[in-house]
């Protein structure tokens, strides 16, 4: 009797139960090679049961249900994101070097930086193609560096393999980070694991780290861990943030700046 169908059923169950399972762990548990696991996961993905991501697999639909494209995200709470972005951009000085993460709020930061005609000799490293194109308008005042890596379509982001190679060799003044969740206990998290991996490396490559996130992200917890709150210097969010959640973040030592969002 062919053992492959039974093994794949077991794989599908493990992925469903855990939410995310690494290839190396599945291979060890099932006592098969990593090549066999990847082949089985490819079959399960073709059957619509799992979604393969870098290093492992997730249940089908987990990413699609929670992650929006950057075009969809930028239309939600757009005034709040613009206000956060303007505040963030106001803190950048000529001659600074910074990492600019992917996301709709960080894209708004890119536009706000371009709008600052007084900024000069700014070096921006990004793993977002949309962000790089937005920053291109400020060249040659800005030097824009793209990390390289493997393209993800939803966020037009570059992830591993190869996305973090450049980050190992840079040390910037400031990392401007995005995320899909920030919580007093769980810290900063992101729905997408490959992007979370790059974000973690950005945290390690910067002297100062600021999270820009609209108020809907507060209290949210997602699959991929980005950073503990003590690894951040500040959160910039909008003034619609629930007072209890802001208080909880401040109670554990995170500086939180609330930006006023003007009505139409």
C-alpha positions in Angstrom: 0.0 0.0 0.0 1.3 3.5 -0.9 2.3 5.3 2.2 2.3 8.8 0.6 -1.4 9.5 0.9 -1.3 8.6 4.6 1.8 10.7 5.2 0.2 13.7 3.4 -2.9 13.4 5.5 -0.6 13.5 8.6 1.2 16.6 7.2 -2.1 18.4 6.5 -3.2 17.7 10.0 0.0 18.9 11.6 -0.1 22.2 9.5 -3.8 22.7 10.4 -3.2 22.1 14.1 -0.1 24.3 14.4 -1.0 27.2 12.0 2.5 27.1 10.7 4.9 24.1 10.4 8.5 24.2 9.3 9.8 21.8 6.7 12.7 20.8 8.9 10.4 20.0 11.9 8.0 18.0 9.7 10.8 16.0 8.2 12.2 15.1 11.6 8.8 14.2 13.0 7.7 12.0 10.1 11.3 10.6 9.6 11.5 11.5 6.0 13.7 13.8 4.0 13.0 17.5 3.6 12.8 16.9 -0.1 9.9 14.5 0.5 8.2 16.9 2.8 8.4 19.7 0.2 7.1 17.4 -2.5 4.2 16.4 -0.3 3.4 20.0 0.6 3.4 20.9 -3.1 0.8 18.2 -3.7 -1.3 19.4 -0.7 -1.0 23.0 -2.0 -2.2 21.8 -5.4 -5.2 20.2 -3.6 -6.0 23.5 -2.0 -5.3 22.3 1.6 -2.1 24.2 2.5 -0.2 27.3 1.4 3.5 27.0 1.2 5.6 29.9 2.6 9.3 30.3 3.1 10.6 27.5 5.3 7.3 25.7 5.8 3.5 25.8 5.2 0.3 27.3 6.6 -3.3 26.2 6.4 -4.9 27.3 3.2 -6.7 30.7 3.5 -4.9 31.8 6.7 -2.9 34.4 4.9 -5.6 35.3 2.4 -8.2 35.9 5.1 -6.0 38.2 7.2 -3.6 39.9 4.7 -4.7 42.5 2.3 -2.8 43.9 -0.7 -1.0 47.2 -0.2 -3.5 48.8 -2.5 -6.4 47.6 -0.4 -4.8 48.5 2.9 -3.9 52.1 1.9 -7.6 53.0 1.4 -8.5 52.0 5.0 -7.9 54.7 7.6 -6.1 56.6 4.9 -6.3 60.0 6.8 -4.9 58.4 9.9 -2.0 56.8 8.0 -1.2 60.1 6.3 -1.2 61.9 9.6 1.1 59.3 11.1 3.4 59.5 8.1 3.7 63.3 8.2 4.7 63.1 11.9 7.2 60.4 11.2 8.7 62.3 8.3 9.0 65.4 10.3 11.6 63.7 12.6 14.0 62.7 9.7 16.9 65.0 9.1 19.1 65.6 6.1 22.0 63.2 6.0 20.1 60.4 7.9 20.2 56.8 6.8 17.0 54.7 7.3 15.3 51.4 6.6 11.8 51.8 5.3 9.7 48.7 5.8 6.9 47.5 3.5 3.2 48.4 4.3 0.6 51.0 3.5 1.6 53.3 6.4 5.3 53.1 5.5 4.3 53.8 1.9 2.6 57.0 3.2 5.9 57.8 5.0 7.7 57.5 1.7 5.4 60.1 0.1 5.7 62.4 3.2 9.5 62.2 2.9 9.4 63.1 -0.8 7.2 66.1 0.0 9.8 67.5 2.4 11.8 69.6 -0.1 14.3 70.6 2.6 15.5 67.0 3.0 18.8 66.2 1.3 21.5 63.5 1.3 19.0 60.9 2.7 19.8 57.2 2.2 16.8 55.0 2.3 17.0 51.2 2.2 13.7 49.4 1.5 12.4 45.9 0.7 9.3 47.4 -0.9 9.2 48.0 -4.7 6.2 50.4 -4.4 8.1 52.3 -1.8 11.2 52.5 -3.9 9.2 53.8 -6.8 7.6 56.5 -4.6 11.0 57.6 -3.4 12.4 57.8 -6.9 10.8 61.2 -7.3 13.2 62.6 -4.7 16.3 61.5 -6.5 19.1 62.7 -6.5 18.3 64.3 -3.1 17.7 60.7 -1.9 19.8 57.6 -2.5 17.4 54.7 -2.7 18.7 51.2 -2.1 16.5 48.1 -2.7 17.4 45.0 -0.7 16.8 42.4 -3.4 15.2 39.1 -2.6 12.2 37.1 -3.7 9.1 39.1 -4.8 5.7 38.7 -2.9 2.8 40.0 -4.9 0.4 41.2 -2.2 2.7 43.8 -0.7 5.2 44.1 -3.6 7.7 43.1 -1.0 11.1 41.4 -1.3 11.6 38.5 1.2 14.0 35.6 1.7 15.8 34.0 0.1 18.3 36.8 -0.3 16.3 39.7 1.1 18.3 39.9 4.3 21.7 39.5 2.8 22.2 43.2 2.4 20.8 43.9 5.9 23.6 42.0 7.5 26.1 44.6 6.1 24.3 47.8 7.0 23.8 49.8 10.2 21.4 52.7 9.7 20.3 55.6 12.0 16.6 54.7 11.9 14.3 51.8 11.0 10.7 52.8 10.2 8.7 49.6 10.7 5.2 48.5 9.9 3.3 45.6 11.3 -0.2 44.1 11.5 -0.3 43.8 15.3 1.1 45.4 18.4 0.2 44.2 21.9 1.4 44.8 25.4 2.1 41.1 26.0 2.8 39.6 22.6 4.8 42.6 21.3 5.0 43.4 17.6 3.7 40.7 15.2 2.9 40.4 11.5 0.4 38.2 9.6 3.0 37.2 7.0 5.9 35.1 8.2 8.4 35.8 5.4 7.9 39.6 5.9 8.2 39.2 9.7 11.6 37.6 9.2 12.8 40.6 7.2 11.4 43.0 9.8 13.3 41.3 12.6 16.5 41.8 10.7 15.7 45.5 10.2 15.2 45.8 14.0 18.7 44.4 14.5 20.3 46.7 11.8 19.1 50.1 13.2 20.3 52.4 16.0 16.7 53.6 16.5 13.5 51.8 15.7 10.1 53.4 15.3 6.8 51.5 14.6 4.2 53.3 12.6 0.8 51.7 12.9 -2.7 53.0 12.8 -5.0 52.4 15.8 -6.7 49.4 14.4 -3.4 47.4 14.9 -3.4 47.9 18.7 -4.3 44.8 20.6 -3.9 42.6 17.5 -1.7 39.5 17.6 -0.6 37.6 14.5 1.5 34.6 13.7 4.9 36.1 12.9 6.9 37.6 15.8 8.7 40.8 14.8 10.0 42.3 18.0 9.5 42.6 21.8 8.4 46.0 22.8 11.6 46.7 24.6 13.4 46.4 21.2 11.4 49.5 19.9 12.0 53.1 20.8 8.6 54.4 19.9 5.2 53.7 18.4 3.5 56.5 16.4 -0.3 55.9 16.0 -3.4 58.0 15.6 -5.6 59.5 18.4 -8.4 57.0 17.8 -6.3 54.4 19.7 -8.3 53.0 22.6 -7.1 54.5 25.8 -6.7 51.2 27.7 -4.5 49.7 25.0 -2.3 52.8 24.9 -2.0 52.7 28.7 -1.1 49.0 28.6 1.7 49.7 26.0 3.0 52.6 28.1 2.9 50.5 31.3 5.4 48.1 29.8 7.7 51.0 28.9 6.9 51.7 25.2 6.8 55.4 24.2 3.6 56.0 22.4 2.9 59.2 20.4 -0.7 59.9 19.4 -1.2 61.9 16.2 -4.3 64.0 15.8 -6.3 63.1 12.7 -8.2 66.0 11.3 -11.7 65.6 10.0 -12.6 66.5 6.5 
